[in-house]
Amino acid sequence: MKIVKILGSGCAKCNQLADAVKAVISKEGINAVVEKVEDIQQIMAYNILSTPALVVDEKVLCKGRVPSYDEIRELLMAKPQGCCCGTQGSKEKNSGGCCS
């Protein structure tokens, strides 16, 4: 399951991004939860200067604007970079890892 965070003060654009992300998740059947982060200290921890910002699995993917439906869909459905099981590039396919 993806963890999606909307970083922002609760302004109109932040709410617009949250609504757009929820619409994409619902329509596309993406397994994700959405959290709104409005605490300035928590937002600053992501080292962003403009909101709203879209964070997926702790990676800032978009900041300072509200992306289109298609862009949000692409960002949420993108496969993660690298590998969580450490077998990327291994010839041991179907070894039960995520890189088979």
N, C-alpha and C positions, 0 to 999 in steps of 0.2 A: 504494500500500500504506500502511495506517495503521500508525503507531508507537504502541503502547500501553505505558504504563509504570505499574507498580504501585509506589507509594511506601510504604515501611514498614520496620520493623525486623526483620521475619521472624516477627512474632507470629502467633497463630492467626487473627485477623481478616484480616491481610495475606495469609496463605496462602489463606484462604477466598475473598478477593476475586480473587486470581490464578487459583485453580481455576475460579471462576464465570466470569471473563472468557474463559478458555481454552475452557470448555464452550460459551459463546455463539458464539465465533469458529468453533469446529469445527462445531456444529450448524447455524449460519446460513450457513456458507460465506463468511465475511468474510475479505477479504485483509488480514491484519494480522500483525504480530509483537509478542510480549509480552516486555517486559524488567522484571525486578524490580530496583528501586533501593533498596538498604538502607544506603547510605552517608549518614550524617547531614548532611554538608556539601552533598551533592547534593540531598537532600530539602529542606533549608533554602532552597536557591536557588529553590524553587517557592513560597516564602512561605506555607506551610501550618503550622498549629499542631497538627493532629490527623491521625493516620493510622488506617487506610489511606487512600490517595488514589489516584484514577484519573486518569491524564493521557493524553489522546489528541492526537497531533500537537502536543505541547507546550502544550496547554491543560488546566488542571485542571478536570475536569468533576464530580468528586464527592470529598468528603473527610470523614473521621471516621466512616464507616459502610460497610457492605457493601450495595449496592443490589440490588434484586430482578433476576431473570433478564430480565424485560421491560424494566426501566429500563436495564440494561446494554445490551441489544439496541438500544434507542432511541438511547442515547448513542453507540454504535459505528456505527450506520447513518445517523445524522444527516448531512445535507449540510453542508459547511463554510460558515460565515458569510462574507460578502464574496466576493471573487473573486481568484483567483491571476493572472489574465491582464490585469486592468485594464480589461476591456470591459463590466463590469456596467452595465446600463442602456443600452448601445449598441444602435443599430438595425441593426448589422452582424451579423445572425444568420448562423450557419453559416460564420463567418469562420475556422474552425479553432481558435478559442479554446474555453475551457471553459464559456463562458456562452451557448452557442448554444441 
